[in-house]
Amino acid sequence: MLVVRSRTFVLAALCLLAAPAAAQTTMSAKDAFEKFGLLGTFAGDCSQPVSARNGYIVYRAVDAQRVQRDTMVSSPCSQARGKGGDPIH
C-alpha cells in the first residue's frame, strides 16, 4: 500500500509541476510579434516615401489575440484624382 501511495504522490507532484510549464508555453499573438520584433512599419527603404517601388507594411496589435497587417504601395494623393486629373489634397 505504501508503494501505491508513493506512486500516486509522485504522479500528482509531476502533474502540479507540469501545469505551470504548460501554461507558460502559450503566448498571445501580440506577445509573439513583440518578442520577435515584428510589430511596426517595414519598408525597402524607410527613408523614402511610400511608392509603387517602395511599399510599406505595417503590423499593429488590435488586441492580445489579433495582429493587423496593412500594406501601402503608393501615396493616397497620387491615386486620388479630382475632375481634370488634379490631385485631391
Contact map, one row per residue, 1 for C-alpha under 8 A:
11111000000000000000000000000000000000000000000000000000000000000000000000000000000000000
11111100000000000000000000000000000000000000000000000000000000000000000000000000000000000
11111110000000000000000000000000000000000000000000000000000000000000000000000000000000000
11111111000000000000000000000000000000000000000000000000000000000000000000000000000000000
11111111100000000000000000000000000000000000000000000000000000000000000000000000000000000
01111111110000000000000000000000000000000000000000000000000000000000000000000000000000000
00111111111000000000000000000000000000000000000000000000000000000000000000000000000000000
00011111111100000000000000000000000000000000000000000000000000000000000000000000000000000
00001111111110000000000000000000000000000000000000000000000000000000000000000000000000000
00000111111111000000000000000000000000000000000000000000000000000000000000000000000000000
00000011111111100000000000000000000000000000000000000000000000000000000000000000000000000
00000001111111110000000000000000000000000000000000000000000000000000000000000000000000000
00000000111111111000000000000000000000000000000000000000000000000000000000000000000000000
00000000011111111100000000000000000000000000000000000000000000000000000000000000000000000
00000000001111111110000000000000000000000000000000000000000000000000000000000000000000000
00000000000111111111000000000000000000000000000000000000000000000000000000000000000000000
00000000000011111111100000000000000000000000000000000000000000000000000000000000000000000
00000000000001111111110000000000000000000000000000000000000000000000000000000000000000000
00000000000000111111111000000000000000000000000000000000000000000000000000000000000000000
00000000000000011111111100000000000000000000000000000000000000000000000000000000000000000
00000000000000001111111110000000000000000000000000000000000000000000000000000000000000000
00000000000000000111111111000000000000000000000000000000000000000000000000000000000000000
00000000000000000011111111000000000000000000000000000000000000000000000000000000000000000
00000000000000000001111111100000000000000000000000000000000000000000000000000000000000000
00000000000000000000111111100000000000000000000000000000000000000000000000000000000000000
00000000000000000000011111110000000000000000000000000000000000000000000000000000000000000
00000000000000000000000111111011000000000000000000000000000000000000000000000000000000000
00000000000000000000000001111111000000000000000000000000000000011000000000000000000000000
00000000000000000000000000111111100000000000000000000000000000011110000000000000000000000
00000000000000000000000000011111110000000000000000000000000010111110000000000000000000000
00000000000000000000000000111111111000000000000000000000000000010000000000000000000000000
00000000000000000000000000111111111100000000000000000000000000000000000000000000000000000
00000000000000000000000000001111111111100000000000000000000000000000000000000000000000000
00000000000000000000000000000111111111100000000000000000000000000000000000000000000000000
00000000000000000000000000000011111111000000000000000000000000000000000000000000000000000
00000000000000000000000000000001111111000000000000000000000000000000000000000000000000000
00000000000000000000000000000000111111100000000000000000000000000000000000000000000000000
00000000000000000000000000000000111111110000000000000000001000000000000000000000000000000
00000000000000000000000000000000110011111000000000000000011110000000000000000000000000000
00000000000000000000000000000000000001111100000000000000011100000000000000000000000000000
00000000000000000000000000000000000000111110000000000001111000000000000000000000000000000
00000000000000000000000000000000000000011111010000000001110000000000000000000000000000000
00000000000000000000000000000000000000001111110000000111100000000000000000000000000000000
00000000000000000000000000000000000000000111110000000111000000000000000000000000000000000
00000000000000000000000000000000000000000011111100000100000000000000000000000000000000000
00000000000000000000000000000000000000000111111110000000000000000000000000000000000000000
00000000000000000000000000000000000000000000111110000000000000000000000000000000000000000
00000000000000000000000000000000000000000000111111000100000000000000000000000000000000000
00000000000000000000000000000000000000000000011111100100000000000000000000100000000000000
00000000000000000000000000000000000000000000000111111111000000000000000111100000000000000
00000000000000000000000000000000000000000000000011111110000000000000000011100000000000000
00000000000000000000000000000000000000000000000001111110000000000000000011000000000000000
00000000000000000000000000000000000000000000000001111110000000000000000010000000000000000
00000000000000000000000000000000000000000011100111111111000000000000000010000000000000000
00000000000000000000000000000000000000000011000001111111100000000000001111000000000000000
00000000000000000000000000000000000000001111000001000111110000000000001110000000000000000
00000000000000000000000000000000000000001110000000000011111000000000111100000000000000000
00000000000000000000000000000000000000111100000000000001111100000001111000000000000000000
00000000000000000000000000000000000001111000000000000000111110000011110000000000000000000
00000000000000000000000000000000000000110000000000000000011111000011100000000000000000000
00000000000000000000000000000100000000100000000000000000001111110111000000000000000000000
00000000000000000000000000000000000000000000000000000000000111111111000000000000000000000
00000000000000000000000000000100000000000000000000000000000011111110000000000000000000000
00000000000000000000000000011110000000000000000000000000000011111100000000000000000000000
00000000000000000000000000011100000000000000000000000000000001111110000000000000000000000
00000000000000000000000000001100000000000000000000000000000011111111000000000000000000000
00000000000000000000000000001100000000000000000000000000001111101111100000000000000000000
00000000000000000000000000000000000000000000000000000000011111000111110000000000000000000
00000000000000000000000000000000000000000000000000000000111100000011111000000000000000000
00000000000000000000000000000000000000000000000000000000111000000001111100000000000000000
00000000000000000000000000000000000000000000000000000011110000000000111110000000000000000
00000000000000000000000000000000000000000000000001000011100000000000011111100000000000000
00000000000000000000000000000000000000000000000001111111000000000000001111100000000000000
00000000000000000000000000000000000000000000000001110010000000000000000111110110000000000
00000000000000000000000000000000000000000000000011100000000000000000000111111110000000000
00000000000000000000000000000000000000000000000000000000000000000000000001111111000000000
00000000000000000000000000000000000000000000000000000000000000000000000000111111100000111
00000000000000000000000000000000000000000000000000000000000000000000000001111111100000100
00000000000000000000000000000000000000000000000000000000000000000000000001111111100000100
00000000000000000000000000000000000000000000000000000000000000000000000000011111110000110
00000000000000000000000000000000000000000000000000000000000000000000000000001111111111110
00000000000000000000000000000000000000000000000000000000000000000000000000000001111111110
00000000000000000000000000000000000000000000000000000000000000000000000000000000111111000
00000000000000000000000000000000000000000000000000000000000000000000000000000000111111000
00000000000000000000000000000000000000000000000000000000000000000000000000000000111111100
00000000000000000000000000000000000000000000000000000000000000000000000000000000111111110
00000000000000000000000000000000000000000000000000000000000000000000000000001111110011111
00000000000000000000000000000000000000000000000000000000000000000000000000001001110001111
00000000000000000000000000000000000000000000000000000000000000000000000000001000000000111
